Amino acid sequence: MNKRLEAEKVKKRIAGRFLHKYKCSVPNCSNKRGGMTIHHRWYLFNDVIYSSYPKTSEGMLRYYTDLVPVVKAMPKRFRYLCNKHHQALERLIRYNDLTLNYLLKERRASKRNGRK
């Protein structure tokens, strides 16, 4: 079997068995394209980190395989997200609280395409 497909199976097994979800954790998400990923809510010393693995399908499979016992041990540290929402969350994390609160306030005040 293709390593990429094996990695996808491992991700789905992690999501179903330990995170009790087969869909994006963001409410009302209907994104079915772009794949899914496991998001670390916080990291621990010597954690399993995606960037530590080769950028190949074999590296991806090793990452998700190594992640299984970590998620099993502390499932509250992780979320199952579609790639779109994972990228959005990773961008939001880069802002400090003051900047983020300002941007959210401006988002609420801004009209976009006639909607609030």
C-alpha positions, 0 to 999 in steps of 0.5 A, a space after each residue: 500500500 502507498 505510504 501516503 494512504 497508510 498515513 491517512 489511515 493512521 490519522 483516521 484511526 487516531 481521530 476515531 479512537 482517541 479524539 472520538 471524531 471523524 470530522 473537523 473539530 470546528 463547529 459546522 465545518 463542511 470542508 471535505 477537501 484539503 485533507 485533515 491533520 492532528 493539531 497539537 494544542 500544546 507541546 511538551 519537551 521531546 514531543 513528536 513534531 512534524 517538522 522533525 520528520 522527512 518531507 516524504 510520504 514515508 516521513 509522514 507515515 512515521 510521524 503519524 505512527 509515532 504520534 499514536 501513543 502520544 495522543 492515546 496518553 493525552 488526547 486533550 492535547 490534540 484536535 482533529 482539524 481540516 487543513 484549512 482550519 488548521 492553517 487558520 489556527 496556526 496563523 492566529 497563534 502567532 498574534 499576541 493577545 492584544 493584537 488578536 483582540 484588536 483584530 477580532 474587534 475590527 472583524 466584528 465591526 467590519 462589513 464584508 459583502 454586505 454581511 456582518 
